[in-house]
Amino acid sequence: MENIYAALLLHKLGKEVSEGSLKDVVAAAGGEAEESKIKSLVASLKGVDIAKELESASLVSAAPAAGSAPAAEEKKEEKPKEEKKEAAAEGLSALFG
């Protein structure tokens, strides 16, 4: 995870995201740089517009949060209605029971 944070920091600062720069950032933060993970990250980021990906990721993560809130409210509204029906049924059974 620290490698991804290092890549994001380098991107934010306008620096090149390369193996050497990632190793330097991780080492400066007191972490231990794993060569295989860094090589894999650099290879997977090759040709990727990080700014565009961050923008689309923030839009995607905001959408479910906004969409799930009304659904939670709807569920809360359904429970009291069901409880009222059950209470009414119990009251009727007492009258005719």
Phi, psi and omega in degrees: 000324180297332178292322179292317177299319179297319179295319178294320178296314178300318179298315181299324180277356179078019180266161178287135177269096181233171181301314182296317181291323177296317178300317181297317181293315180296317179295319180296331179276357178092011180265173178251120183279125176262116186304316185294319179292321180293317178298318180296318179295315180297319179295321181286337179271353181297122179083008181260132175274100187297320181299317180294319180295320178294321179296314181290328179292322180289328177291321181290319182289333179281329184295311180296326181295319180288324182284333184277338181296313178296327179296321179293322178294321179297321180295321179295323181290327182290324184297312179299325179296317179294321179294322179295320179296318180295320179294321178294320179294321178295321179295320179293322180292330178291324181289320186256000188285000000 
